[in-house]
Amino acid sequence: MSSAIELIVASFTRLKDWQSLENLRTHRRHLAVDLKARTGFDYRSSIAQVEQDLAAIEAGLHPL
């Protein structure tokens, strides 16, 4: 089953909407930085998910 981010990336790629993919990538990068800076709770699974999202976005940007 595809994840939600993969479906979103596939849609943006099909529409050749690279700007939306760039915006999505920027948002995920900021989120990753914010999660890595936090303390007091184990954010490793959230960070891993954001990094997987970033990989999917990068894969969608590559053909564009």
ZIVEN-V175842 format. One record per residue. N is the residue number from 1. SS is DSSP state (alpha for helix, beta for strand, coil for the rest). PHI is phi in degrees with one decimal (none if undefined). D_LAST is the distance of its C-alpha to the last C-alpha in Angstrom with 1 decimal. Layout:
BEGIN
N:SS:PHI:D_LAST
N:SS:PHI:D_LAST
END
This chain:
BEGIN
1:coil:none:24.2
2:coil:-78.6:20.8
3:coil:-78.5:20.8
4:alpha:-60.9:20.2
5:alpha:-64.3:17.2
6:alpha:-64.6:15.6
7:alpha:-67.4:16.4
8:alpha:-64.5:15.0
9:alpha:-61.6:11.6
10:alpha:-60.6:11.7
11:alpha:-65.6:12.7
12:alpha:-63.1:10.1
13:alpha:-67.3:7.3
14:alpha:-61.6:9.7
15:coil:-83.7:10.2
16:coil:56.7:6.8
17:coil:-94.5:8.6
18:alpha:-66.7:6.8
19:alpha:-65.1:10.4
20:alpha:-66.1:12.0
21:alpha:-66.0:10.0
22:alpha:-62.0:11.0
23:alpha:-62.7:14.5
24:alpha:-64.3:14.7
25:alpha:-65.1:14.1
26:alpha:-61.3:16.6
27:alpha:-62.0:19.0
28:alpha:-65.1:19.0
29:alpha:-63.7:19.6
30:alpha:-63.0:22.5
31:alpha:-62.7:23.8
32:alpha:-62.7:23.9
33:alpha:-62.1:25.7
34:alpha:-63.2:28.1
35:alpha:-65.2:28.9
36:alpha:-68.3:29.5
37:alpha:-84.0:31.9
38:coil:-78.8:34.0
39:coil:-132.0:37.2
40:coil:93.0:39.8
41:coil:-155.2:37.8
42:coil:-87.0:35.8
43:coil:-98.5:32.1
44:alpha:-57.6:30.8
45:alpha:-68.8:29.6
46:alpha:-67.1:27.8
47:alpha:-63.1:26.2
48:alpha:-61.2:25.2
49:alpha:-65.1:23.6
50:alpha:-63.4:21.6
51:alpha:-67.1:20.4
52:alpha:-65.5:19.4
53:alpha:-60.2:17.5
54:alpha:-61.2:15.7
55:alpha:-62.9:15.0
56:alpha:-65.8:13.5
57:alpha:-66.5:11.3
58:alpha:-59.1:10.2
59:alpha:-63.5:9.6
60:alpha:-72.9:7.4
61:alpha:-75.3:5.3
62:alpha:-54.0:5.5
63:coil:-71.7:3.8
64:coil:-84.1:0.0
END
